[in-house]
Amino acid sequence: MSVLRKIKSHGIIHSAEIIFNRIVPAWIFRFSVGTVLELDLPKLCEVLDKLPPEDFVLRCVDDPVAVAELRETTWNSVPVETTRNHLGYSISRNDDPGLTLGGVWGGIERFNEADLGFQIQLEKDQALIYCAYVSKQARGGGIYTRVLSFAARDLRSRGHDQLRVMIQPWNKASMYIHRKYAVRSLGNVAVIRVFGLVMVFCTGEISKNKTCTTGLLSNPVLITFP
């Protein structure tokens, strides 16, 4: 893919962020913005029934080895110690079940962005969708829609009736697919980290317990969603 096509695909701001993060070491400076959407859980749960039948294997991954593999496949770098109860979902084809085409994670209880010094505190009935992934060869075939719907069903069956997702607003592909199933936008979370100092800013209905911290792991900024 040419440079211009990559920029068109990612968007100018997202492309600039990728280049910036490659040039500037992570320990010096990081900046991130996330738009938080409330997803329509009942609508998502019905999606799978409306899709044409295909020979796919959808599963909630629970075997420790499979969990580790799915974390690697979906680029899930969230610390293991803060994701012990999180749920991983994968999709593959019946004729090649060992090849993961896509995956997504459902965070419950809490979600910790260690590198950015904040932690999302989730209510008992809330779940957070994160680390969505579809392999390059499977994109454009509705793979993510299937695994997202499957995850929504499973999370609801476990008592999580509110589904949230936080997306970088310049990630056009992710914003497009999740806005299709969004009820509303709850606001934005912006984080700036300079060396060991973190500053967190929230808009809309999103709350935080403080603005600054130097304890990325020991004393993160706590964020809550309505």
N, C-alpha and C positions, 0 to 999 in steps of 0.2 A: 504494500500500500504506500503510495507517495505521501510526502509530508503534507501537501495540501489536502489530500483526501483524509488523512488522519485528523487534521485540524477541523475539517468539516464534520467529521464523525463525532469527535469529542466536544467540539465547541472551542472558541478562542480562549475563554477563561480557564476551562478545564485543561486545555493543552498547555497554557502558560503555567498553571499550577504543577503539572507533571514535570515540565522542564525545570521549574524553580526548585522542586523537591529533589530533583536529581543533581542539581548544582550545589545547593546549600545543604550542608550536613544536618541531619535531623536533630542533633543535640544542640545546635545553635538557634534555629528558628523553625517554627511550624505555625501554619495558619489553616483553619478549616471552618467551613460554614455548612450547616445542615438544616434543611427544611423538614419539619416534622408533619407528617400526614396521618390523619385518622382514617383507617381503611374500613370499608363496608364489609364487615365479616360475613353476614348472611349472604350477600351477593357473591363474595368470593367462594364461599362454600358450595354454591350452586354451579359455579363455572365448569367444574369437571364433568358434570352430568350433561352439559350442553355441547361439549367438544366431541368430535367424531371419535369413535373407538379406535385405539391404536394399541400395538403390542409393546406397552411400556411397563416397567416395574417401578412403582413408587413406594418408598418406604421411609419410616422413621428409623434412623440409624442408632443402635444402642450398644453394639459390640465395641469394646474399647479400641480394638485394632481398626475397625471400620470408622469409628469416630475420629481417630487420629488421621486416617487417610482423607476423610471428608474435610477436616480442618485444613489440611494441606491443599487439597483440590480447590477449595473455595477461598483460599487466602485468608482464613480466619486466624488473625494474629491477636485476638482478644485473650488476655491471660487465662490460662486453664483454671487457676484457682478461683476466678470470679465467674466462670461459666460452667460449673459442675452440673447444674441442673438445666442447662440450656439444651435445646432439642435440635438435632440436625436432620434434614430431609434431603433425599437424593432421588434422582430419576435416571433410569437406564433402559435399554431395550431388552426384550425377552431373549433375543438371540445373542446378546452380549451383555449379560448382567454385571460383569466385572468392570465395564467401561462406564464411568459416571458422566452423563451428558450435562447434568446441571444439579444445583443444590441451593439450599437456603437454610438459614438458622433462625430459630425462634428463641429469643432471650426472655427469660422470666426472672423475677425477683430483682435482679440488678444487672447492669451492663457497664463495664469499666473500660474506658479508653485511657489506658495507663500512660501512653505517650503524650496525651493532651491534658492529663490531670483532671478529668471529670468522670463522674459516675452517675448513671441514670438509675434512679430508684423507681421500680415498677410496683404498682398495686397488685394485690393477689389476682385480680381478674384481668390484668394487663399482660400483653406480650409484645415484644419488639422484634420486628423482622430485620435481619441484617445479613451481611456477607452473601448477597445473591450472586449466583454464578451460572453461566451457561457456556459450554465449550464452543470454540469458534466454529467447528464443523456442524454444530447443531443449532446455531442461531437463526432466527427467523421462522422457526417451525413450531412455535407455541410451546416449547419445552418449559420455559420459565412459568408461563401461565398455569401449566399443569401442576408443577411442583409447588407453586405458591398456593393454589387452591387446595391441594392435598394437605399442605402444612396448616392452612387456615382451619380445615376440618378437624385435624388432629388437635390443634391447640384449643379449639372450642370444646371438643370432647373432654378436655382436661380442666375445663372451668375458666378458661381465659376468653372472656367475651368481648374484650376490647383489644384491637390490634393496631399497633403504631409502627411507623417506619420513618427513619431519618435518612434523607438523601441529600447529597451535595447538589444544589440547584442547577449547576452547570453540567451535571451528568444527565444529558438529554435522554438517553435510552432508558435509564432507570426512572427518571421523572415521568416519562411518557407512559410506561407500563403501569406504574403505581398510581398515577393520577386517574387512570381508567377505573380504578376500584377505590378511589378516595371519597370520603364524605366531605372532608374539609381540611384546610391547613390550620395547624395549631400554633404555628409560629416558627421562628428560626433560632438556632443556637450557633453563635460565632465564638471561636476559641483562638486565642493568640498565645503562643509560648515562646518566650525569649530566654534561652538557656534554661534555668530551672524555675522561672516565674511564669505562671499561667494566669491569664485573664479570660473570664467567660462572660459572654453577654447573651441575654435571652430576650426575645420579643414575643408578642402575642400572649397566649395563655400558658406559656411555659414558665416555670418557677425555678429559682436556684436559692441555695442557702447563703451564698456569698459570691463575690466577684473574683477575688484573687487567692492563689495558694502557691506555696513552694513545695508542698508535699504531694507530689504527683501520685504516689501510691498510698502513702500513710494518711494523707489529709486532703482527698480530692474535693472539688466543688461538686455538691450534690444537686442533681437536676431532677425535677418531677414533671410529669405530664398530667393534664386533666383527664 
